[in-house]
């Protein structure tokens, strides 16, 4: 839970620097509390693609911090 809160805060501060796709996936994951499967279904991609995009986004946000 703490990780999601931190991700949400990082998104608020640095989210504009992410790609639109990374921002969309991370926002759904952190703010809307969607599972990877739910995001994948909404976006028409694989669960693995969502996981990879969120991990890359989180890594980039932490590097900016």
N, C-alpha and C positions, 0 to 999 in steps of 0.2 A: 504494500500500500504506500509506504514511504517513497518508493521509487516512482510511482505514478504521480505523487504530489510534486516531487522534484522535477520530473519531466514536464509537468504542467507549468511550473514556474519558469523553467528554461524556455519553454515554448513562448510564454508571455514576453520574455526578454529578448530572445534571439530567433524566434520562429520565422521572422521575415527573411532570414538568410538561408533558409532551407528551400529546396525545390518545391514547387507546388504539390507534387505527388507526395513527397516526404511530409510536408506540412499537413496535408489532408489526412494521411494515414495516422500520423502521430497525434493529431488533434482528436480524431475519432477514438483512438486508443486511450489517450489521457483524459480528455474532457467528457466524452460521451460514454466512457466505460464499455466500449465495444470489444468483443473478443477478436482475435486474429481471423477466425473463421467468418464472423459477421462482416468484418471489413472486406475480406476477400470476396464474399458473396455480393456485397454492395458494389464493389469496384470492378467485378468481373475478372479478377486475377487469382492466382494461387495463394494459399495461406503462407507458403514459403516466401513468396514475393513481398507480402505484407510484412512478415517478420524481418526480412532483410532490410527493407526500406526503413522500418522503425529503428532497427539497430544502428543503421548508418546515420540516421537523423540524431539519435541519442548520442552517438559518438561525436558527431560534429558539434552538437550543442554543448557537450561537456568540454570539448576542446576550446570553444569560444569563452567558456567560463574561466 
